[in-house]
Every structure is written in structure tokens, then in C-alpha cells.
Amino acid sequence: FWLSDTWGEQAEGRGRSGSDEDETQTTFGYRVRLNFDTSFTGEDRLRTRLQANNIPNYSGGSLTNSLMTRLATDSSPDDDVSIGKLAYRFPVLNGRGEIELAATGYGIDDFIGVITPLESSGAGAISRFGRFNPIYYRAPSDAGVKFAYAFNDAIQVTVGYAAPDKEDPREGRGAFNGSFSGFGQFTIEPNDKLAFQVGYLRGYHTKNDVNLTGSTGSFLARDPFDGRATTTDTINFEAQWRVTDGFQIGGWGGTLFARPEDDDDTDDITIITGALTLAFPDLLKEGSLGGIIVGVPPIVTDGGDNDDLKDDDTSIHIEAFYRFQMNDNIAITPGVFVITNPNHIEDNDTLWVGTLRTQFRF
């Protein structure tokens, strides 16, 4: 269950001048998930998830008019029950390798896995941006395949391919002729206190279906070429250090280079994003979690040969939450995040988002 609201004047952006009013009201929404896990050999897993969600998306033009105010689990409020995930994984190569096939509902983060302890949409960060690097993990995806191989206990490599329009037979769609992500990543864990991830992703966004930032940064960064088909190259780096049993510091940073597919003469534009994360496992009570996130949502820092394709100012995302684990099945998480210079526009007033999340899990 999510009780939430935003405070602050509506932001200027995407052709709107904004307003001097707070355009949102307090809402109470929910998300429910039911997982069916089946194993045929004891080492494989077939997961089928049913899901319904009516948690509001505050970024609408008549609301905050900023993608930076989105919650970790928001959706289009429709209350419909749908298949949220359908995937099968099984071990190969004497257990050192794993193959996973997803038919629907998989993001890049599901294929690869994320090392930050704040990534859970139901038990981690309260914001969409704060969960993980959005220009990498929110690249085009829905169905696909991945292969992971552990060279030893410290080094694992994962490669894969994903496509969002796999069921659409039209020209420019389908599993191999539309938007896609091809990705590879190394995960390095030299000991139980340190972990690193380095990844590369090649992406393609079809015409009029371009979203380079997973709807988290500026509107310019999301679709810089006005709907033209876009190709991207993205580099991701993450690190986590468990300093003590009760304190973990980490962060991530990424750079995305994008170009319109129909113009070979246009220079690449550059989008960057990053965050510093502080995690406090078992804070005050075993199973609880405190989190602080400070970062820069995706921003266009270099417009190539066009100065208009560049964000003029810089937004800062500041987030704090505390998940209090009441018992094995119930957790309550108050949290707040603040966006300065929303939409990377200095003239916009600061926006605040506050939430109270209650999770029932069994």
C-alpha cells in the first residue's frame, strides 16, 4: 500500500510553462503481486507472476510535469490483473552457467541482477530514479535471453539480448526488427565486503517509441531527437563496499551516447547520470533498512553539434527512507525525496515527494 503526495509548484518543461500552484493531491494506491514458482529438476525455476497496480504516476503534464517525481512502483492506474512476469531459468556447464528465457515482464535488471541493496521496488528506494542506473537497466526490454557464467567465486560474466515488441509482427517491430538491447556485464566480488559491476549495452529505439532514460531525467534526455529512431551505446559502472555489518556505501554512474539512426552526419549527444548510496542494514531492528541516495538524474551534457540539445542546468535528487521490519511479513517505510531545479531548469522551484509504504509479504 502506498500513501503519497508531492509538494511544490508545477515545473516548466516539455513545452509547458508550469504553474504557481501545487497541482497534486494526496493519493492512496496499491500494488499486488502473486508469484507461482515451479521447478522440474530442483535446480531450475519457472516463474509466473500475476500483478495489479494503481499507484499514480506524478509526472503528468497536469501534475508535477517532471519525470523526476516518479515513484518506484508507479503505473497507469487501471486495476487490471495481468501477467507481470513469465520466465524460465536453468543451470548449465555443471552449475557454473545459467540460461534464462523471459517471455514477458523482464527488465535489464532482471536479466543481470543489481548489486545495490536499495534496488527493490517494494522494499528499497521509494523513487524510480533511486533504485539503479536508469539509462542502463531501463533500456528496451520485455522478453529475451541471457547467459551467465561464473569463472570462479569472484568473477561472473553475463551476456544477453532483449526486445520490447516481440509479439508485434509489423515491419520495424518483432523480436529482431524493432527496439532491442544487447548487453554484457562483469560482476566482480573479490570478498564478501566488496562488489563491482562494469557493463556495456547497445540499444536501439524505434521511431516514435524513444525513451533513453527510463522516464527518470529531463524530457530532453528521454527523447532528444523528437521521436526519430535512435541508437545508443551505454557504459555502466557500480561499486558497493560493506564497511561494517550495519553500514554500506556505494554508487553507480553511467554514460550514454546517442545518435539518430536516419542521419549519419549528426554528432553523438552525451547523457550522464550517477548517484551515491548509503545503506544501513538492520538499523534499529534486524531486517530493517535505512537508505540515503544523492544523485543527478539523466542529463544531456553534450549536444554534439547542436547547442539546443543540451540541458542548461542541473537537478539534484536527494532521498531518504527507513524500512521498519515489524515482523517477518510486514514492513512500514516512510520516505521522502527532493528534486532541486526539476527538469534541469534552474527557474523551477524545488519539488518534494513524500510517501508511506506498507508491504505485506508471505
LUMSEMAR-178917 format. One record per residue (C-alpha): chain; x, y, z. Coordinates in Angstrom, 1 decimal, decimal comma, always signed. Example, Ala and Ser with C-alpha at 12.3 -4.5 7.8 and 13.67 -1.06 7.14 Angstrom:
LUMSEMAR-178917
REC lofi     px     py     pz
REC    A  +12,3   -4,5   +7,8
REC    A  +13,7   -1,1   +7,1
END
This chain:
LUMSEMAR-178917
REC lofi     px     py     pz
REC    A   +0,0   +0,0   +0,0
REC    A   +1,3   +3,5   -0,9
REC    A   +0,2   +6,8   +0,7
REC    A   +1,9   +9,6   -1,2
REC    A   +1,8  +13,2   -2,3
REC    A   +4,0  +15,9   -3,9
REC    A   +4,6  +19,5   -2,8
REC    A   +5,9  +22,4   -4,8
REC    A   +4,9  +24,4   -7,9
REC    A   +4,3  +22,6  -11,2
REC    A   +7,6  +22,6  -13,2
REC    A   +8,3  +24,1  -16,5
REC    A   +9,3  +21,7  -19,3
REC    A   +8,3  +19,8  -22,5
REC    A   +6,7  +23,0  -23,9
REC    A   +4,8  +23,8  -20,8
REC    A   +5,3  +27,0  -18,8
REC    A   +4,4  +25,4  -15,5
REC    A   +2,2  +27,0  -12,9
REC    A   +2,5  +28,7   -9,5
REC    A   +0,3  +26,0   -7,9
REC    A   +0,8  +22,6   -6,3
REC    A   -1,3  +20,5   -8,7
REC    A   -1,3  +17,1   -6,9
REC    A   -3,5  +15,7   -4,1
REC    A   -2,7  +13,0   -1,6
REC    A   -3,3   +9,5   -3,0
REC    A   -3,6   +6,0   -1,6
REC    A   -2,7   +3,3   -4,1
REC    A   -1,7   -0,4   -4,1
REC    A   +0,3   -2,9   -6,0
REC    A   -0,3   -6,7   -5,5
REC    A   +1,9   -9,5   -6,9
REC    A   +1,4  -13,2   -6,7
REC    A   +4,3  -15,4   -7,8
REC    A   +4,0  -19,0   -8,9
REC    A   +7,4  -20,7   -8,8
REC    A   +7,7  -24,2  -10,4
REC    A  +10,8  -26,4  -10,5
REC    A  +11,1  -29,6  -12,6
REC    A  +14,5  -30,7  -11,5
REC    A  +15,1  -28,9   -8,2
REC    A  +17,7  -26,6   -9,8
REC    A  +15,6  -24,8  -12,4
REC    A  +12,7  -22,3  -12,0
REC    A   +9,6  -21,3  -14,0
REC    A   +8,2  -18,1  -12,6
REC    A   +4,7  -16,9  -13,4
REC    A   +3,7  -13,6  -11,8
REC    A   +0,2  -12,1  -11,7
REC    A   +0,1   -8,3  -10,9
REC    A   -2,3   -5,4  -10,4
REC    A   -1,2   -1,8   -9,8
REC    A   -2,9   +1,5   -9,4
REC    A   -0,1   +3,6   -7,9
REC    A   -0,2   +7,0   -9,6
REC    A   +2,4   +8,5  -12,0
REC    A   +3,0  +12,1  -10,8
REC    A   +5,0  +13,2  -13,8
REC    A   +1,9  +14,1  -16,0
REC    A   +1,7  +17,5  -17,6
REC    A   -1,2  +18,4  -15,4
REC    A   +0,5  +17,3  -12,2
REC    A   +4,2  +17,9  -11,4
REC    A   +5,2  +17,9  -15,1
REC    A   +8,5  +16,3  -14,2
REC    A   +9,7  +12,7  -14,7
REC    A  +12,0  +13,2  -11,7
REC    A   +9,0  +12,8   -9,3
REC    A   +8,1   +9,2  -10,3
REC    A   +7,7   +6,6   -7,6
REC    A   +9,5   +3,2   -7,6
REC    A   +6,3   +1,3   -8,3
REC    A   +4,0   +3,7  -10,2
REC    A   +1,9   +2,6  -13,1
REC    A   -1,1   +3,5  -15,2
REC    A   -3,9   +3,3  -12,7
REC    A   -6,2   +0,7  -14,2
REC    A   -6,6   -2,1  -11,6
REC    A   -6,3   -4,8  -14,3
REC    A   -4,7   -8,1  -13,3
REC    A   -2,1   -9,1  -15,8
REC    A   +0,9  -11,4  -16,2
REC    A   +3,7   -9,3  -14,8
REC    A   +6,5  -11,9  -15,4
REC    A   +6,9  -15,2  -17,2
REC    A  +10,4  -16,6  -17,3
REC    A  +12,3  -19,9  -17,1
REC    A  +15,9  -20,4  -16,0
REC    A  +18,1  -23,5  -15,7
REC    A  +21,7  -24,3  -14,9
REC    A  +24,3  -25,5  -17,5
REC    A  +28,0  -26,4  -17,5
REC    A  +28,0  -28,2  -14,2
REC    A  +26,2  -25,4  -12,5
REC    A  +28,7  -22,7  -13,4
REC    A  +26,5  -21,3  -16,1
REC    A  +22,8  -20,3  -16,2
REC    A  +20,4  -19,7  -19,1
REC    A  +17,3  -17,7  -18,6
REC    A  +14,5  -17,2  -21,1
REC    A  +11,9  -14,5  -20,5
REC    A   +8,6  -14,2  -22,4
REC    A   +7,3  -11,0  -20,7
REC    A   +7,9   -8,5  -17,9
REC    A  +11,7   -8,6  -17,7
REC    A  +13,9   -5,5  -17,4
REC    A  +17,6   -5,5  -17,9
REC    A  +17,9   -5,5  -14,1
REC    A  +16,1   -8,9  -14,1
REC    A  +18,5  -10,4  -16,5
REC    A  +21,6   -9,1  -15,0
REC    A  +20,9   -8,5  -11,3
REC    A  +21,9   -5,4   -9,4
REC    A  +24,4   -5,2   -6,5
REC    A  +22,9   -2,1   -4,7
REC    A  +20,8   -3,2   -1,6
REC    A  +18,3   -0,4   -2,4
REC    A  +17,0   -1,7   -5,7
REC    A  +13,8   -3,5   -4,6
REC    A  +10,7   -1,6   -5,8
REC    A   +8,7   -2,8   -2,8
REC    A  +11,3   -2,8   -0,1
REC    A  +14,1   -0,5   -1,3
REC    A  +14,2   +3,0   -2,7
REC    A  +10,9   +4,9   -2,9
REC    A  +11,8   +6,7   -6,1
REC    A  +12,1   +5,4   -9,7
REC    A  +15,5   +7,0  -10,1
REC    A  +16,9   +5,8   -6,8
REC    A  +16,7   +2,1   -7,5
REC    A  +19,5   +1,8  -10,0
REC    A  +21,2   +3,4  -13,1
REC    A  +18,2   +4,1  -15,3
REC    A  +20,0   +4,7  -18,6
REC    A  +21,4   +1,1  -18,4
REC    A  +18,8   -1,0  -16,5
REC    A  +15,8   +0,6  -18,1
REC    A  +16,9   +0,1  -21,7
REC    A  +14,4   -1,5  -24,2
REC    A  +13,4   -4,9  -22,7
REC    A  +10,4   -7,1  -22,0
REC    A  +11,3  -10,5  -23,4
REC    A  +14,7  -12,0  -24,1
REC    A  +17,5  -14,4  -23,2
REC    A  +20,6  -14,2  -21,0
REC    A  +23,6  -16,5  -20,4
REC    A  +25,6  -16,1  -17,2
REC    A  +28,9  -17,9  -16,4
REC    A  +30,9  -17,9  -13,1
REC    A  +34,6  -18,3  -13,8
REC    A  +35,1  -18,6  -10,1
REC    A  +33,6  -17,4   -6,8
REC    A  +34,7  -13,9   -7,6
REC    A  +34,1  -13,2  -11,3
REC    A  +30,9  -13,7  -13,3
REC    A  +30,0  -12,6  -16,8
REC    A  +26,5  -12,1  -18,2
REC    A  +25,5  -11,5  -21,8
REC    A  +22,1  -11,3  -23,3
REC    A  +19,5   -9,8  -25,7
REC    A  +16,1   -8,3  -25,0
REC    A  +13,3   -6,8  -27,1
REC    A  +10,1   -5,0  -26,0
REC    A   +7,9   -5,6  -29,1
REC    A   +8,5   -9,3  -29,5
REC    A   +4,8  -10,1  -30,1
REC    A   +4,2   -7,4  -32,8
REC    A   +4,6   -8,8  -36,4
REC    A   +4,6   -5,4  -38,1
REC    A   +7,6   -4,0  -40,0
REC    A  +10,0   -2,4  -37,6
REC    A   +8,8   -4,5  -34,7
REC    A   +9,1   -8,1  -33,6
REC    A  +11,8   -9,9  -31,8
REC    A  +14,6   -8,9  -34,1
REC    A  +13,5   -5,9  -36,3
REC    A  +12,4   -3,4  -33,7
REC    A  +13,7   -1,9  -30,5
REC    A  +16,3   -4,0  -28,7
REC    A  +19,1   -4,2  -26,1
REC    A  +22,3   -6,2  -26,4
REC    A  +24,2   -6,3  -23,2
REC    A  +27,2   -7,7  -21,4
REC    A  +28,4   -7,2  -17,9
REC    A  +31,2   -8,3  -15,5
REC    A  +30,4   -8,7  -11,8
REC    A  +33,5   -8,9   -9,6
REC    A  +33,2   -9,7   -5,9
REC    A  +36,8  -10,2   -4,5
REC    A  +35,4  -10,8   -1,0
REC    A  +32,2  -10,6   +1,0
REC    A  +32,7   -6,8   +1,6
REC    A  +33,4   -5,5   -2,0
REC    A  +31,4   -5,8   -5,2
REC    A  +31,8   -4,2   -8,6
REC    A  +29,9   -4,3  -11,9
REC    A  +31,1   -3,0  -15,3
REC    A  +28,6   -3,2  -18,2
REC    A  +28,1   -2,2  -21,8
REC    A  +24,8   -2,0  -23,6
REC    A  +24,0   -1,4  -27,3
REC    A  +20,4   -0,2  -27,7
REC    A  +18,0   +0,8  -30,5
REC    A  +14,7   +2,7  -30,1
REC    A  +12,3   +2,6  -33,0
REC    A  +10,7   +5,8  -34,4
REC    A   +8,2   +7,4  -32,1
REC    A   +9,0   +5,0  -29,4
REC    A  +12,1   +6,6  -27,9
REC    A  +12,9   +6,6  -24,2
REC    A  +16,6   +6,8  -23,5
REC    A  +16,3   +7,3  -19,7
REC    A  +13,6   +5,1  -18,5
REC    A  +11,5   +8,2  -17,8
REC    A  +13,7   +9,5  -15,0
REC    A  +15,6  +12,5  -16,1
REC    A  +14,8  +15,6  -18,2
REC    A  +12,3  +15,4  -21,1
REC    A  +15,1  +16,4  -23,4
REC    A  +17,2  +13,4  -22,3
REC    A  +14,3  +11,0  -22,7
REC    A  +13,8  +11,8  -26,4
REC    A  +16,4  +14,3  -27,7
REC    A  +15,6  +13,8  -31,4
REC    A  +11,8  +14,3  -31,4
REC    A  +10,9  +10,7  -31,9
REC    A  +13,4   +9,8  -34,6
REC    A  +14,8   +6,3  -34,4
REC    A  +17,8   +6,4  -32,1
REC    A  +20,8   +4,1  -31,5
REC    A  +22,7   +4,2  -28,2
REC    A  +25,8   +2,9  -26,6
REC    A  +25,8   +2,9  -22,8
REC    A  +28,5   +2,2  -20,2
REC    A  +27,7   +1,4  -16,6
REC    A  +29,9   +1,2  -13,5
REC    A  +28,8   +0,3  -10,0
REC    A  +30,5   -0,4   -6,7
REC    A  +29,5   -1,4   -3,2
REC    A  +31,6   -1,6   +0,0
REC    A  +30,2   -3,1   +3,2
REC    A  +32,2   -1,1   +5,7
REC    A  +30,5   -2,8   +8,7
REC    A  +27,6   -5,1   +9,2
REC    A  +25,4   -2,0   +9,7
REC    A  +26,8   +0,3   +7,0
REC    A  +27,3   +0,0   +3,3
REC    A  +28,5   +2,7   +0,9
REC    A  +28,2   +2,5   -2,9
REC    A  +27,1   +4,2   -6,0
REC    A  +26,8   +4,0   -9,7
REC    A  +27,5   +6,1  -12,7
REC    A  +26,7   +5,8  -16,4
REC    A  +27,3   +7,5  -19,8
REC    A  +25,1   +7,1  -22,8
REC    A  +26,0   +8,2  -26,3
REC    A  +23,0   +8,6  -28,7
REC    A  +22,5   +9,4  -32,3
REC    A  +19,6   +9,5  -34,7
REC    A  +19,5   +6,4  -37,0
REC    A  +18,5   +8,4  -40,1
REC    A  +21,3  +11,0  -40,0
REC    A  +25,0   +9,9  -40,2
REC    A  +26,2  +13,5  -40,1
REC    A  +24,8  +14,3  -36,7
REC    A  +27,3  +14,1  -33,8
REC    A  +26,6  +11,9  -30,8
REC    A  +25,0  +13,5  -27,8
REC    A  +26,1  +12,6  -24,3
REC    A  +23,8  +11,8  -21,4
REC    A  +25,2  +11,1  -18,0
REC    A  +23,8  +10,1  -14,6
REC    A  +25,1   +8,9  -11,3
REC    A  +24,3   +8,5   -7,6
REC    A  +25,9   +7,9   -4,2
REC    A  +24,1   +5,4   -2,0
REC    A  +24,3   +4,8   +1,8
REC    A  +22,6   +1,8   +3,2
REC    A  +22,1   +0,9   +6,8
REC    A  +21,1   -2,8   +7,1
REC    A  +19,3   -3,9  +10,3
REC    A  +19,0   -0,3  +11,5
REC    A  +17,4   -0,4  +15,0
REC    A  +15,9   -3,8  +14,3
REC    A  +17,0   -6,9  +12,4
REC    A  +15,6   -7,0   +8,9
REC    A  +15,1   -3,2   +8,7
REC    A  +16,9   -1,0   +6,2
REC    A  +17,8   +2,7   +6,1
REC    A  +18,8   +4,4   +2,9
REC    A  +20,1   +7,7   +1,6
REC    A  +20,5   +8,4   -2,1
REC    A  +22,1  +11,6   -3,6
REC    A  +22,4  +11,8   -7,4
REC    A  +22,0  +13,5  -10,7
REC    A  +19,1  +12,3  -12,8
REC    A  +19,9  +11,7  -16,5
REC    A  +21,1  +14,9  -18,1
REC    A  +22,3  +15,9  -21,6
REC    A  +25,7  +17,3  -21,0
REC    A  +26,9  +17,5  -24,6
REC    A  +24,6  +18,2  -27,5
REC    A  +27,1  +17,4  -30,2
REC    A  +26,9  +20,0  -33,0
REC    A  +23,6  +21,4  -31,7
REC    A  +23,7  +23,5  -28,5
REC    A  +19,9  +23,2  -28,2
REC    A  +20,3  +19,5  -27,4
REC    A  +21,8  +20,2  -24,0
REC    A  +20,3  +20,7  -20,6
REC    A  +21,2  +24,2  -19,3
REC    A  +21,1  +23,5  -15,5
REC    A  +21,5  +20,5  -13,1
REC    A  +18,9  +18,8  -10,9
REC    A  +20,0  +17,1   -7,7
REC    A  +18,0  +14,1   -6,3
REC    A  +18,1  +13,7   -2,5
REC    A  +16,3  +10,8   -1,0
REC    A  +16,0   +9,2   +2,5
REC    A  +13,8   +6,3   +3,7
REC    A  +13,6   +3,9   +6,5
REC    A  +12,0   +0,4   +6,2
REC    A  +10,9   -0,7   +9,6
REC    A  +10,5   -4,5   +9,6
REC    A   +7,7   -5,1  +12,1
REC    A   +7,9   -8,9  +11,7
REC    A   +8,7  -11,5   +9,1
REC    A   +5,7  -10,5   +6,9
REC    A   +5,0   -6,7   +7,5
REC    A   +7,2   -3,7   +6,8
REC    A   +6,4   +0,0   +7,0
REC    A   +8,6   +2,5   +5,1
REC    A   +8,3   +6,3   +5,5
REC    A  +10,3   +8,2   +3,0
REC    A  +10,9  +11,5   +1,2
REC    A  +12,8  +12,7   -1,8
REC    A  +13,6  +16,2   -3,0
REC    A  +14,4  +17,4   -6,5
REC    A  +16,2  +20,7   -7,0
REC    A  +15,9  +22,5  -10,3
REC    A  +13,4  +20,0  -11,6
REC    A  +13,8  +19,1  -15,3
REC    A  +17,3  +20,5  -15,1
REC    A  +15,8  +24,0  -15,2
REC    A  +17,1  +26,5  -12,6
REC    A  +13,9  +28,6  -12,7
REC    A  +11,8  +25,7  -11,4
REC    A  +11,1  +25,6   -7,7
REC    A  +12,1  +22,6   -5,7
REC    A   +9,7  +19,6   -5,7
REC    A   +9,2  +17,3   -2,7
REC    A   +7,7  +13,8   -2,8
REC    A   +6,6  +12,1   +0,4
REC    A   +5,4   +8,5   +0,9
REC    A   +4,4   +6,0   +3,4
REC    A   +4,7   +2,4   +2,1
REC    A   +3,4   -0,7   +3,8
REC    A   +4,4   -4,1   +2,5
REC    A   +2,7   -7,4   +3,3
REC    A   +4,7  -10,3   +2,1
REC    A   +4,1  -14,0   +2,6
END
